[in-house]
Amino acid sequence: MTRTDRYTLVSGIGTGSTALNAFDAALLNAEVGNFNLLKVSSILPPQSMEEKHINVLSGSLLPIAYGSISESEPGLRITAAVAVGIPQDFQNIGVIMEYSDYGEEEEVRTIVIEMAREAMNRRNLKIGEIKCASASCVMGSDFRCAFAGVALWKEQSENKL
């Protein structure tokens, strides 16, 4: 059996009667609401492959680096974003940066991308690509949450000789 590191960028928004209910709704919208999330620090394992969908069983533990913001003040815009710095050399680690704030989505995306660029430069890693995911919404009369994350897991496959 071989193990390969996988990652998926996710984002979502949610509303609810409490901040926790809005967070839960944002997780469901981002398609990570049925996992037990383990918040991790911001390193992408070497040779990680991006997947469109998370391929683990519901209820499983799911490592994820994420940013989120919840608010109930009407009229405010909240935004969460993540960026993945992928190295030119596939054998090296990459970085994941998370950021959330009040403000326009494009501004928050620009900030988190620059954070990833700085973290890659600090590690003397040549950047092959930077990917970004974000979620943004304007507040209504209830609690709202913006969520963005990078889920990490091991894909298992059997090698038959």
C-alpha positions as CSV (number, residue, x, y, z in Angstrom):
1,M,0.0,0.0,0.0
2,T,1.3,3.5,-0.9
3,R,0.3,6.7,0.7
4,T,0.2,10.0,-1.1
5,D,-0.5,13.4,0.4
6,R,-3.5,15.3,-1.0
7,Y,-5.0,18.7,-0.4
8,T,-8.2,20.6,-1.3
9,L,-8.9,24.3,-1.1
10,V,-12.3,25.0,0.3
11,S,-14.4,28.0,1.2
12,G,-17.9,28.8,2.2
13,I,-20.3,31.2,4.0
14,G,-23.0,30.5,6.4
15,T,-25.8,32.1,8.5
16,G,-27.3,31.1,11.8
17,S,-28.9,32.3,15.0
18,T,-25.5,32.1,16.8
19,A,-21.9,32.5,15.8
20,L,-21.4,28.7,16.2
21,N,-24.4,27.9,14.0
22,A,-23.1,30.3,11.4
23,F,-19.7,28.6,11.5
24,D,-21.3,25.2,11.2
25,A,-23.3,26.4,8.2
26,A,-20.1,27.8,6.6
27,L,-18.4,24.5,7.1
28,L,-21.3,22.7,5.4
29,N,-21.2,25.2,2.5
30,A,-17.5,24.5,2.1
31,E,-18.1,20.7,2.1
32,V,-16.1,20.1,5.3
33,G,-19.0,20.2,7.8
34,N,-19.3,16.4,8.2
35,F,-15.7,15.9,9.4
36,N,-14.0,16.3,12.7
37,L,-11.6,19.2,11.8
38,L,-8.1,19.3,13.3
39,K,-6.7,22.8,12.9
40,V,-3.0,22.5,11.8
41,S,-0.2,24.9,11.1
42,S,0.6,26.0,7.7
43,I,2.9,23.5,5.9
44,L,2.0,21.7,2.7
45,P,3.7,18.3,2.7
46,P,6.2,17.6,-0.2
47,Q,4.8,16.1,-3.3
48,S,1.2,16.9,-2.4
49,M,-1.4,16.5,-5.1
50,E,-4.5,18.8,-5.3
51,E,-7.9,17.1,-5.5
52,K,-11.2,18.8,-6.3
53,H,-13.0,16.8,-3.5
54,I,-12.0,15.4,-0.2
55,N,-11.9,11.7,-0.3
56,V,-12.2,10.5,3.3
57,L,-15.2,9.0,5.1
58,S,-17.7,11.4,6.8
59,G,-17.0,11.6,10.6
60,S,-13.2,11.1,10.0
61,L,-10.6,13.4,11.5
62,L,-9.5,15.9,8.9
63,P,-6.4,18.1,9.3
64,I,-7.1,21.6,7.9
65,A,-5.4,25.0,8.0
66,Y,-8.2,27.6,7.9
67,G,-9.3,31.1,8.6
68,S,-12.8,32.2,9.6
69,I,-14.6,35.2,10.8
70,S,-18.1,35.6,12.3
71,E,-20.1,38.7,12.9
72,S,-23.7,39.9,13.4
73,E,-23.3,43.7,12.8
74,P,-25.6,44.5,9.8
75,G,-23.9,46.0,6.8
76,L,-20.3,44.9,7.5
77,R,-18.5,42.8,4.9
78,I,-16.5,39.8,6.3
79,T,-14.0,37.8,4.2
80,A,-11.8,34.8,4.8
81,A,-9.1,33.5,2.5
82,V,-6.3,30.9,2.3
83,A,-3.3,30.8,-0.1
84,V,-1.1,27.8,-0.9
85,G,2.5,28.4,-1.9
86,I,3.6,25.5,-4.1
87,P,7.3,25.1,-4.7
88,Q,8.9,24.7,-8.1
89,D,10.7,21.7,-6.7
90,F,8.0,19.2,-6.0
91,Q,10.2,17.5,-3.4
92,N,10.1,20.5,-1.1
93,I,7.4,21.6,1.3
94,G,5.0,24.4,0.5
95,V,3.2,26.8,2.7
96,I,-0.4,27.6,3.6
97,M,-1.4,31.0,4.9
98,E,-4.8,31.9,6.3
99,Y,-6.3,35.4,6.8
100,S,-9.7,36.8,7.7
101,D,-10.8,40.4,8.2
102,Y,-13.5,43.0,7.5
103,G,-13.2,44.2,4.0
104,E,-13.4,43.5,0.3
105,E,-12.6,40.0,-1.0
106,E,-10.0,41.1,-3.5
107,E,-8.1,43.0,-0.7
108,V,-8.1,40.0,1.6
109,R,-7.0,37.7,-1.3
110,T,-4.1,40.1,-2.1
111,I,-3.0,40.1,1.6
112,V,-3.0,36.3,2.0
113,I,-1.2,35.7,-1.3
114,E,1.5,38.1,-0.2
115,M,1.7,36.3,3.1
116,A,2.3,33.0,1.2
117,R,4.9,34.7,-1.0
118,E,6.8,36.0,2.1
119,A,6.7,32.6,3.8
120,M,8.1,30.9,0.7
121,N,10.8,33.5,0.4
122,R,11.7,33.2,4.1
123,R,12.3,29.5,3.5
124,N,14.3,30.1,0.3
125,L,11.8,28.2,-1.7
126,K,11.3,29.1,-5.3
127,I,7.6,29.6,-6.0
128,G,6.0,27.5,-8.7
129,E,2.5,28.7,-8.1
130,I,0.3,30.3,-5.5
131,K,-3.4,29.1,-5.3
132,C,-6.1,31.0,-3.3
133,A,-9.6,30.3,-2.1
134,S,-11.9,32.8,-0.4
135,A,-15.4,33.5,0.8
136,S,-17.0,36.9,1.5
137,C,-20.5,38.1,2.6
138,V,-22.2,41.3,3.8
139,M,-23.9,41.0,7.2
140,G,-27.7,40.9,7.6
141,S,-29.7,40.7,10.8
142,D,-28.3,37.3,11.8
143,F,-24.9,35.9,12.5
144,R,-22.8,35.2,9.4
145,C,-19.5,33.4,8.9
146,A,-16.9,33.4,6.1
147,F,-14.6,30.4,6.1
148,A,-11.7,29.3,3.9
149,G,-9.3,26.4,4.4
150,V,-6.9,23.9,3.0
151,A,-7.8,20.3,3.9
152,L,-4.9,17.8,4.1
153,W,-5.1,14.0,4.0
154,K,-3.4,10.8,2.9
155,E,-4.8,9.0,-0.1
156,Q,-4.4,5.3,0.2
157,S,-4.2,2.8,-2.7
158,E,-3.3,-0.8,-3.0
159,N,-0.4,-1.8,-5.2
160,K,-1.0,-5.2,-6.6
161,L,1.9,-7.0,-8.1
